[in-house]
Amino acid sequence: MLYIICKMFWKAENKIEPKNSFFLKIEKFYSELANDKVPKEFITELSEILTESQFKSYKNSWKKYPKSRKRYSEFDVKDLNHPFVHYQIMDFFRKLPNTSYVRFSCQLLNLSETEFAEFEKRKNQFENMF
């Protein structure tokens, strides 16, 4: 009987969902935010970059916090609402040639141009602290 209980316990242990699931959720989230105002190929490329960083972060957290494995077993879109992710979006569009990185960033971050300018100013202050 103990063997069956132990076997059930180990099978019930959470696993991290596949990286492709992360990608699909991230791409869907930003495609909806883009509202056809950001080219699909940019959304796909950005989603790949964010998937890599989020999946890595989840793997690290899953190992580091064993009691929170359930939380880190499945990607939660709310984790995209983090300044580091916002910085990644801004940097992604800034590096693309011949794009309006402000317009695209504003669209995906749901900011006005004034809010974006303030956010970018704080980002630059943060980066120049070190």
C-alpha positions as CSV (number, residue, x, y, z in Angstrom):
1,M,0.0,0.0,0.0
2,L,2.8,2.4,0.9
3,Y,4.4,1.7,-2.5
4,I,1.1,2.8,-4.3
5,I,0.8,5.9,-2.3
6,C,4.5,6.9,-2.9
7,K,4.1,6.1,-6.6
8,M,1.0,8.3,-6.8
9,F,2.8,11.1,-4.9
10,W,5.7,11.1,-7.3
11,K,3.5,11.0,-10.4
12,A,1.6,14.0,-9.0
13,E,4.7,16.1,-8.8
14,N,4.4,19.2,-11.0
15,K,6.5,19.5,-14.2
16,I,7.2,22.7,-16.1
17,E,4.9,23.0,-19.1
18,P,6.7,22.8,-22.5
19,K,8.5,25.9,-23.8
20,N,6.1,25.8,-26.8
21,S,3.2,26.5,-24.4
22,F,5.0,29.5,-23.1
23,F,5.5,30.7,-26.6
24,L,1.8,30.3,-27.6
25,K,0.6,32.1,-24.6
26,I,3.0,35.0,-25.0
27,E,2.4,35.3,-28.7
28,K,-1.4,35.3,-28.2
29,F,-1.1,37.9,-25.5
30,Y,1.0,40.3,-27.6
31,S,-1.0,39.6,-30.8
32,E,-4.1,40.8,-29.0
33,L,-2.3,43.9,-27.6
34,A,-0.9,44.7,-31.1
35,N,-4.4,44.9,-32.5
36,D,-2.9,44.6,-36.1
37,K,-0.8,47.8,-35.4
38,V,2.5,45.9,-35.0
39,P,3.6,43.5,-37.8
40,K,3.1,39.8,-37.1
41,E,6.7,38.9,-37.8
42,F,7.8,41.4,-35.0
43,I,5.3,39.8,-32.6
44,T,6.6,36.4,-33.4
45,E,10.3,37.3,-33.0
46,L,9.6,39.2,-29.8
47,S,7.6,36.3,-28.5
48,E,10.5,33.9,-29.1
49,I,12.9,36.2,-27.1
50,L,10.4,36.6,-24.3
51,T,9.7,32.8,-24.3
52,E,13.4,32.1,-23.8
53,S,13.8,34.5,-20.9
54,Q,10.5,33.5,-19.2
55,F,11.2,29.8,-19.6
56,K,14.6,30.2,-18.1
57,S,13.3,32.2,-15.2
58,Y,10.6,29.6,-14.5
59,K,13.1,26.8,-14.6
60,N,15.3,28.6,-12.2
61,S,12.4,29.4,-9.8
62,W,11.1,25.9,-10.1
63,K,14.5,24.6,-8.8
64,K,15.1,27.4,-6.3
65,Y,11.7,27.3,-4.7
66,P,10.6,23.7,-4.3
67,K,7.5,24.6,-2.3
68,S,6.3,26.9,-5.1
69,R,6.7,24.3,-7.9
70,K,3.0,24.3,-8.6
71,R,3.1,28.1,-9.3
72,Y,6.1,27.7,-11.6
73,S,4.8,24.7,-13.5
74,E,2.6,26.6,-15.8
75,F,3.3,30.0,-17.4
76,D,1.1,32.9,-16.1
77,V,0.7,35.8,-18.5
78,K,0.6,38.2,-15.6
79,D,4.4,37.7,-15.4
80,L,4.7,39.7,-18.5
81,N,3.6,42.8,-16.6
82,H,7.1,43.3,-15.1
83,P,9.5,46.2,-15.8
84,F,12.2,43.8,-17.0
85,V,9.9,42.4,-19.7
86,H,8.9,46.0,-20.6
87,Y,12.6,46.8,-21.0
88,Q,13.1,43.8,-23.2
89,I,10.2,45.0,-25.5
90,M,11.6,48.5,-25.7
91,D,15.1,47.2,-26.5
92,F,13.8,44.8,-29.1
93,F,12.0,47.5,-31.1
94,R,14.9,50.0,-30.6
95,K,17.3,47.6,-32.3
96,L,15.1,47.0,-35.3
97,P,16.2,49.1,-38.3
98,N,13.6,51.5,-39.8
99,T,10.9,51.0,-37.2
100,S,9.0,53.4,-35.0
101,Y,10.1,51.8,-31.8
102,V,8.2,54.3,-29.7
103,R,4.9,53.6,-31.5
104,F,5.3,49.8,-31.4
105,S,6.5,49.9,-27.8
106,C,3.6,52.1,-26.7
107,Q,1.1,49.7,-28.4
108,L,2.4,46.6,-26.7
109,L,3.0,48.3,-23.3
110,N,-0.4,50.0,-23.5
111,L,1.2,53.4,-22.8
112,S,0.6,56.9,-24.2
113,E,3.7,58.5,-25.8
114,T,3.9,60.8,-22.7
115,E,3.8,57.8,-20.3
116,F,6.3,56.0,-22.5
117,A,8.8,59.0,-22.4
118,E,8.6,59.0,-18.6
119,F,9.0,55.2,-18.5
120,E,12.0,55.4,-20.8
121,K,13.5,58.1,-18.7
122,R,13.2,55.9,-15.6
123,K,14.7,53.0,-17.5
124,N,17.7,55.0,-18.5
125,Q,18.2,56.3,-15.0
126,F,18.1,52.8,-13.7
127,E,20.5,51.5,-16.3
128,N,23.0,54.4,-15.6
129,M,23.0,53.7,-11.8
130,F,25.5,51.0,-12.2
